[in-house]
Amino acid sequence: MTQHTEPWPAGTPCWTDLVASDLARTQEFYRQVLGWQYDDPRPEHGGYCNALVDGARVAGLSPADPDRAGAPPVWQVYLAADRIELGAQRVLDAGGTQLRGPTDIGPLGRMGVWRDPAGAVFGMWQSGEHIGFEAVDVPGAVVWCDLTTPDHRTARDFYAAVFGYHYEETGGDGVPYATFTVPRGDRPAGGIGGTDPAAQDAPSVWSVCFQVEGVDAAADRVRAAGGSVVEEPFDFAYGRLAVVAGPDRESFALMAPGQGPVPEE
């Protein structure tokens, strides 16, 4: 396992979390599928807990907030920020919308949530004691984050203006896709792609992909644990992939990487 100990460069996908309707059920699901362990819930943060791989933080889980009943369950992606207030202003200047302004999370860091002009919701995280992902290149950790949207040009312009993303085209089969590199990065940190032209009313959404040793076996574990397989395992240029859903029908991907543009530390 590669352990990450420093704050992530600004603009890098650095954390993900999920609000669960039944926290115990969701914890058990991901324990079975990804082998996660958990630290103790934090009452001061609404019962939020961190998922761990060999003691390293890889994701967050939180009980559902009664005030947000009906909100769709999604894995929220957070992009690293050096100065979150400056990032928030850049979001507004570039045509984004603020959903939750910068907020202190005790000594852990500062966070906020915004919507980009293409419609995708994302968070920003300015690290304190909590830097975000602490493990990479290991089963159970996030291996890739990307944004898919029907309006990929607007999205790319927006994130370039806010975070300075530099893009490299990699798409094919009529669906545009580009990896992005952040100004202080030396390898792709994520991707932004279009949606299938045949798909009507496709949403704009950030997604997460968790690394596993074997995608087919992991998909079987998803079914056994009460989830569903949305897209059966298939090979592609950078490994083997499946799209699945958890107990609240939250979508995520499972990937066994081959050689390709996946972030390494």
Disulfide bonds with the S-S distance in Angstrom:
none
